[in-house]
Amino acid sequence: MSDDNDPAPDSVLRLDAEEYEYLRKRAADHQQLAEKADDFASKTIHRRLRQLYEDRARALRLVLLH
């Protein structure tokens, strides 16, 4: 029986350093997707996602350094 509070199988908890690298990779992925996108809306969405991943990685790095 599954508990609704259990994380989904694809939401894996990573160690802090692994999480930082994951966030940086996702930011780079969205940068590439923005560069390849043909329409303005897609470019905007991918740029925003890139910024969100970069911001989260930056915040995590501050936590890791302190």
ZIPEVEN-V483123 format. One record per backbone hydrogen bond with DSSP energy under -1.0 kcal/mol. NH is the residue of the N-H (numbers start at 0). CO is the residue of the C=O. E is the energy in kcal/mol with one decimal. If there is no record, write none. Layout:
BEGIN
nh,co,e
NH,CO,E
NH,CO,E
END
This chain:
BEGIN
nh,co,e
5,2,-1.6
10,7,-1.9
11,9,-1.2
18,14,-2.8
19,15,-2.3
20,16,-2.1
21,17,-2.5
22,18,-2.7
23,19,-2.2
24,20,-2.3
25,21,-2.6
26,22,-2.1
27,23,-2.1
28,24,-2.7
29,25,-2.3
30,26,-1.8
31,27,-2.2
32,28,-2.3
33,29,-2.2
34,30,-2.1
35,31,-1.8
36,32,-1.4
42,38,-2.1
43,39,-2.6
44,40,-2.4
45,41,-2.6
46,42,-2.4
47,43,-2.2
48,44,-2.5
49,45,-2.4
50,46,-2.2
51,47,-2.4
52,48,-2.6
53,49,-2.5
54,50,-2.7
55,51,-2.3
56,52,-2.4
57,53,-2.6
58,54,-2.3
59,55,-2.4
60,56,-2.4
61,57,-1.8
62,58,-1.7
63,59,-2.6
64,60,-2.1
END
